[in-house]
C-alpha cells in the first residue's frame, strides 16, 4: 500500500517510517508494561475501579484524555518535560487497564493472549488503513464520529452501572467503535496533512488510538480464554 501510494506522491515512505517507528515503539513498551502489571498487585486496581463501571471509565478516561493533551501540547511547543509527563500518564493508564484485563487469564497463557490480541488489532488496523487509502476521500468527520461514539458509550456505561448489564455491553461496543473511528482518522491525517515537523504528533495519535483498540480486543480475548 505504501509503495502504491508512493508512486503518486513520492512521500509515502518517509511518512510511514517517521510515524510508524515511534508509534510502534510506544505500543511495544505499553504491551510489555501490561504484561508486567499483570504480574503485580497493581492489576487489582482495574477490578477495584470497575466494580462500579462508570467510576473506572471516568478515571481511565480522564487519565487518557489528560495524558493525550499534555503529550500533544508538549510536542507542539517543544516542551519535552510536558510531553514526557503526558506519555507517562498514557503509558501508565493503558498499562494498568490492560494489565488488569490480562491478569484474568491464566499466567501460562498471558503471552498467547497478548500475541493473539496484537495480531487481531494489527489486522483490523490494516483493514481500516486499506479502506482509508482506497476511498481516497476526506475522513475528517471520523473524528466527530469517534467523539459521538465515546459520548454514547459513556452514557450507556452510566446506565449499565446502575440499571442493566445489557447497557454495559452497548457501552463497550460504542467505545470500541470510537477508538476504531479515531484510528481511521489518525491514519487519514498522516495521508492528507503529513508534516515532517509533526511526525511525532501523528505517531502519538496513532499510538493512542491503536492501543485503545488493543485493550478492547484484549478484553474479548481474555474473556474467551478465561471461559475455556
Buried (B, 14 or more C-beta within 10 A) or exposed (E): EEEEBBEEEEEBEEBBEBBBEBBBEBBEBBBEBBBBBBEEEBBEBBEEBBEEBBBBBBBBBEBBBBBBEBBBBBBBEEBEEBBEBBBEBBBBBBBBBBBBBBBBBEEEBBEEBBEBBBEBBBEBBEEBBEEBBEEEEEBEEBBEBBEBBBEBBBBBBBBBBEEEEEBBEBBBBBBBBBBBBBBBBBBBBBBEEBEEEBBBBBBBBBBBBBBBBBBBBBBBBBEEBEEE
